[in-house]
Amino acid sequence: MRDFQKILHDERGGIGLNLIWVCFIILFMVPFFWDVGSVHYARRFASTGSDAGALAAAQEYARQVEHVPMFNGIWYGRCELGEFTPQQVVLRYRALPAFGAPAGIGQPYAAQYASANRNSLTSYNSWPDYGIAKIVTGVPIPAIRVQISTDKDVATAYDIYGREFKTPNKAQGVAFLDQWTVTPRPCPGVNKETYDFTFRWKITLDKARD
């Protein structure tokens, strides 16, 4: 009985056994911590990719409505069309196709810049926003709003979850009229004037990502 009690209270080798258990737990938890870090990393860069895509799309809308290449950015009034008031000139300007915010203008750039940041474009929406329009000689010029959604793959340690993980994100970009100037110009052959405009647009991220 005494020999049996000695064996029960013999702690030689106990440290080694505990060390084995600690190493086993650490090895078991490494994939978990790896995956947690991967999720946080993916979330950070998912935001970067969606922001870049939204800004790129908004920039392309701004480029379309800011410049008239043949006139170096000046939107000229046209005497032959009878544009003898500034409102008539601005109304023709607002009829540019880009003011309808068609997806074909901005979506390829959104996809391109999202992909460059290792994101996949999953949804795209664009529309003219008259709620933040700028009034030019009595005519509202809407902002152009872009909303995109993206997914970014999460690199997991092992294929133990049975499915792929993706980090979704949303971003909104806005192109808006920042400054404008108007200059009257005489129409040859008639005692009337037309008007030439310069429009300057800006883009920004809308941080309220609804």
C-alpha positions in Angstrom: 0.0 0.0 0.0 2.8 2.4 0.8 4.5 1.7 -2.5 1.2 2.3 -4.3 0.8 5.7 -2.5 4.3 6.7 -3.5 3.5 6.0 -7.2 0.3 8.1 -7.0 2.3 11.0 -5.5 5.2 10.7 -7.7 5.3 14.0 -9.8 8.3 13.1 -11.9 7.4 13.7 -15.6 4.4 15.9 -14.7 6.0 19.0 -16.2 6.7 17.2 -19.5 3.1 16.0 -19.7 1.7 19.5 -19.1 4.1 20.9 -21.7 2.7 18.4 -24.2 -0.8 19.5 -23.5 0.1 23.2 -23.8 1.8 22.6 -27.2 -1.2 20.6 -28.4 -3.6 23.4 -27.4 -1.4 26.0 -29.1 -1.2 24.0 -32.3 -5.0 23.5 -32.2 -5.6 27.2 -31.8 -3.1 28.5 -34.4 -5.6 28.0 -37.3 -8.3 29.8 -35.3 -6.1 32.9 -34.7 -4.9 32.8 -38.3 -8.5 32.9 -39.5 -9.5 35.7 -37.1 -6.5 37.7 -38.5 -7.4 36.9 -42.0 -11.0 38.2 -41.5 -9.8 41.5 -40.1 -7.2 41.8 -42.9 -9.9 41.1 -45.5 -12.3 43.6 -44.0 -9.7 46.3 -44.2 -8.9 45.7 -47.8 -12.5 45.1 -48.8 -13.2 48.6 -47.7 -10.3 49.9 -49.8 -11.5 48.0 -52.8 -15.1 49.2 -52.6 -14.0 52.8 -52.0 -11.7 52.7 -55.0 -14.4 51.3 -57.2 -17.0 53.8 -56.2 -14.6 56.7 -56.6 -13.5 55.5 -60.0 -17.1 55.2 -61.3 -18.0 58.7 -59.9 -14.8 60.1 -61.5 -15.9 58.8 -64.9 -19.3 60.5 -64.6 -17.6 63.7 -63.6 -15.3 63.4 -66.6 -18.2 62.9 -69.0 -20.1 66.0 -67.8 -17.2 68.3 -67.0 -15.4 68.4 -70.3 -16.4 68.9 -73.9 -13.1 67.9 -75.5 -13.4 70.0 -78.7 -13.8 73.1 -76.7 -11.3 72.4 -73.9 -13.9 72.2 -71.1 -16.1 75.2 -72.2 -19.8 74.5 -72.8 -20.6 77.0 -75.6 -24.0 78.5 -76.2 -25.2 78.0 -79.8 -26.7 81.0 -81.6 -28.0 78.8 -84.4 -30.2 77.0 -81.9 -31.6 80.2 -80.6 -30.0 79.9 -77.2 -30.3 83.5 -76.2 -30.7 82.9 -72.5 -28.4 81.2 -70.0 -31.2 78.8 -69.0 -31.5 77.5 -72.6 -27.8 76.7 -72.6 -27.9 74.9 -69.2 -30.9 72.9 -70.2 -29.1 71.5 -73.2 -26.1 70.8 -71.0 -28.3 68.9 -68.6 -29.6 66.7 -71.4 -26.2 65.0 -71.7 -26.6 61.2 -71.5 -24.3 61.0 -68.5 -26.9 62.9 -66.3 -29.1 59.9 -66.6 -26.3 58.0 -64.7 -26.4 54.9 -67.0 -24.4 52.0 -65.6 -22.4 51.6 -68.8 -20.4 54.7 -68.0 -19.3 53.9 -64.5 -19.7 50.1 -63.9 -16.6 49.0 -65.9 -14.4 51.3 -63.9 -15.9 50.2 -60.6 -15.3 46.6 -61.5 -11.7 47.3 -62.7 -10.7 49.2 -59.6 -12.4 46.7 -57.2 -10.5 43.9 -59.0 -7.2 45.8 -58.7 -7.7 45.6 -54.9 -8.7 41.9 -55.0 -12.4 42.5 -54.7 -15.3 41.2 -56.8 -18.0 43.7 -57.7 -21.3 42.1 -56.7 -23.8 45.0 -57.3 -23.8 48.4 -58.9 -26.3 51.2 -58.9 -26.1 54.8 -60.1 -28.7 57.6 -60.3 -29.0 61.4 -60.5 -29.6 62.9 -57.1 -31.7 66.1 -57.2 -31.7 66.2 -53.4 -28.2 67.8 -53.5 -28.6 69.6 -56.8 -26.8 72.8 -57.5 -28.9 75.6 -59.1 -27.3 77.2 -62.2 -29.3 80.2 -63.5 -32.5 78.7 -62.1 -31.8 75.2 -63.5 -31.0 72.3 -61.0 -27.9 70.3 -61.9 -28.1 67.0 -60.0 -25.2 65.2 -58.4 -24.5 61.7 -59.7 -24.5 59.1 -57.0 -22.9 55.6 -57.3 -23.4 52.7 -54.9 -21.5 49.5 -55.2 -21.1 46.3 -53.2 -18.0 44.1 -53.3 -16.9 40.7 -51.9 -13.3 39.8 -50.9 -12.2 36.2 -50.3 -10.9 35.3 -46.9 -7.9 33.0 -46.9 -8.6 30.4 -44.1 -5.9 28.2 -42.6 -7.5 24.8 -43.4 -10.6 23.7 -45.3 -12.4 22.7 -42.1 -15.5 24.9 -42.5 -16.9 23.3 -45.6 -17.4 26.6 -47.4 -15.6 29.7 -48.7 -15.6 32.8 -46.6 -16.1 36.3 -48.2 -16.1 39.7 -46.7 -18.8 42.0 -48.1 -18.5 45.8 -48.2 -20.4 48.7 -49.6 -19.4 52.2 -50.7 -21.0 55.3 -52.2 -19.3 57.8 -54.5 -20.7 61.1 -55.4 -19.9 63.4 -58.4 -21.2 66.9 -57.8 -20.9 70.3 -59.4 -18.5 72.4 -57.4 -18.1 75.7 -59.4 -19.4 77.3 -62.5 -18.9 80.5 -64.5 -20.8 82.1 -67.3 -19.7 84.6 -69.9 -22.0 86.3 -72.4 -21.0 86.3 -76.1 -22.6 88.3 -79.0 -24.2 86.3 -81.7 -23.0 87.4 -85.1 -25.7 88.9 -87.4 -28.3 89.4 -84.7 -28.6 91.8 -81.9 -28.6 89.1 -79.2 -26.2 87.3 -76.9 -25.6 83.6 -76.1 -23.8 82.3 -73.0 -20.7 80.1 -72.5 -20.3 78.1 -69.3 -17.4 76.4 -67.5 -18.3 73.7 -65.1 -16.0 72.2 -62.5 -17.0 68.9 -60.8 -15.7 67.1 -57.8 -16.0 63.6 -56.4 -16.1 62.3 -52.9 -17.0 59.3 -50.8 -20.3 59.3 -49.0 -19.5 57.7 -45.7 -23.1 57.1 -44.9 -23.1 53.7 -46.7 -26.8 52.9 -46.5 
